[in-house]
Amino acid sequence: MYVGALELDVLLGDVRSLKQKRGLVRPLVAELRRRFEVAAAEAGDPELYRRALIGVSVVSGDAAHVREVLDSCERTVAAHPELELLSARQRMLGPED
């Protein structure tokens, strides 16, 4: 079994409140969950209204599938014009860990 985690640090565009931040982040997290069948959540920076840390995880029996899903999630977030992907960090745990 392989477990992959993706940490996405994003800068939100023209956002002036936490309410506007939630209005951008919640649909993005829901899209990741629906399209890729992953666990996803806003995982950090709750008080910063222009920054968000989004965490994504996936479990599979195939390491290549885990990497493919996480790469697809990263590309999906990067493609959103209302935000800027500042950094993305992937981690993988496998049977040898």
N, C-alpha and C positions, 0 to 999 in steps of 0.2 A: 504494500500500500504506500502511496506517495501523497504527501500533503504539501500544497503550494500556497504561499501567502504573497500578496502584492500590496505594497504600501504606496499610495498615490498622494503626493502633496500638490494641491492645486491652488491657484490664485484666481479668485472670482472677479469678473469684470465690474460693471457698474452696479455695485451692491452697497447700500448705505445702512443696512440694518440686519439684525439676526433673522428677522422674519423673511427678508428677501433672500438671505443665504439659504434658509431652509427651503424656500421655493425653488432654488436651483439644485441643491444637493439631494433632496429627497427623490425627485424624479430621476436623477442620474443613478442613484443607488438602486431604485426600482427597475430601471432599464437593465442594469448589469445583472441583477437577480433573474429577471425574466428571460433575457436573451441567452445567457450563458449558464444558467442554473448553478450559480455560485452563492456563497454566503458573502454579503457585502453590507457595510455599515459606515457611517461617519464615525471615525475612531479617534479623532483628536481635534485640538484647536476649537473647542466649543464656544469660547467667548470672542474669538476673532471673527469679525463678520466678512472679511475679504479673503480669508484663508480657510481651507478645509483639508483634513487628512482623511482619506477614504481607504478603508481596508477591505481586501477581497481575499477569500480563500476557496480552495477547491481540493477535492479528494478524488483520487483515481488509482487504478491498478497499473497505470502506464505513465511513466515520467514524461514522455513526449507529449501526451495528451494534456497533462497539467501545465506544461510550459506553453503549449499552443493556446489553451484557454486564457491563461494569464496575459499572454501577449495580445490576444484579441481584446481583452478588457482594457488594457493599456491604450491600444489604438483607438478604441471607442471613446474613452475619456479625452484623449488628445484631439479627437476630431470635433469636439464641441466648441463652437466659436465663442461662447459666452464665458469661457474660462481658459486659463493657461496652465498646462501641466508643467510644474516646476521640477519635479523629480519623481522617479518611479524606482522602487526597490523590490526585487523578488527574492524569496527564500524558498528552499525546498527541503523537505524532510523525507527520507526514504527508509527502507528496511534496515540499512546499515547504520542508521543514526540512533 
